Amino acid sequence: MSSSEFSKVDPSDLLEATKRDLREARDTVYELSAELGELRIQLDVIKAEVQEARDRNWVIINSFTWKFVRLLLTPKRLLVRLLNIRGK
């Protein structure tokens, strides 16, 4: 390219193209920022659901019935492990 080819570029066209690119980049940042906010809200909802499930499991595992049945079935589990039997 010769120096005469560079002079054919109009500076105002270059400025307008740069402004357009900056506006497009800004719009993309706004869109991605909004999407990120939505994903954070979804993450918070999922975290709350997981915590509720953990709370329910904690209540079940610490109930008298769960502990009693587990105590009753411990000898069977031990025998199955020792004898390597696949019982039902």
N, C-alpha and C positions, 0 to 999 in steps of 0.2 A: 504494500500500500504506500502510496506517495503522500506527501504532506497536503497535496491539493485535494485528495479524497477526504481527509479529515475535515477540511474546511467546508465541505459540502453539508455537514451535519449542522442543522440549525439549533442553537443553544436553547431556544424556547421550546422546541420539540422535545429535546432531551429533558428539560425541566418538567414538562407536562408528563412525559413517560415516567419519570422518577416519582412525581406526585401521585400518579395513578397506581404505581407499584406500592407506594407507601400506604395509600388508602386500602388497597386490597390486603396488604399485610395486616393492617390495623383491624379490618373486618374479620380476617381469619383469627386473629388473637381474641377478639370479642366472642366469636362463635365457639372457639375452643375453651374459653373461660367459662362460658355458660354451660357447655357440655361437662366440664370438670365439676362445676357446682352441682349439676344433676347427679353425676356419679357419686359425689360425696354424700348427697342425701340418700341415695340408694344404699350406699355402704353403711350409713348410720342405721337405716331401717333393718338391714340384714344383721348388723351387730346386735341390735335390740332383740331380734328374733332368736339369735343364737343364745343370748343371755337368758331369755325366757325358757328355752329348751333346757339349758343347763340347770336353771332353777327347778324346773319340773323334775328332771332326773335326780337332782339332789334330794327333793322331797320323797321321791319313790325309794331311792336307795337307803335313805335313813328311816324309812317306815318300819314299824314293828313286823309287819307281815313279810316284807322283803328279807329282813334279817333272820326271822324265824325259818323261813323256807330255805334260805341259804345254809343255815346251820343244819337243817335236816338233810340236805342234799350233799353236804361236804363228804360224808363217808363214801357215798356212791361215786363222787368225782375222784376221790383218792383211789378207790379200787379200780376204776376205769383207767386211770393213769398208770397205776402199778402193773396191772395185768395187760395193759395195752389193748383193751377191748373197746370196740366201738359200739357201746350200748345206747339204747334210746330210752 
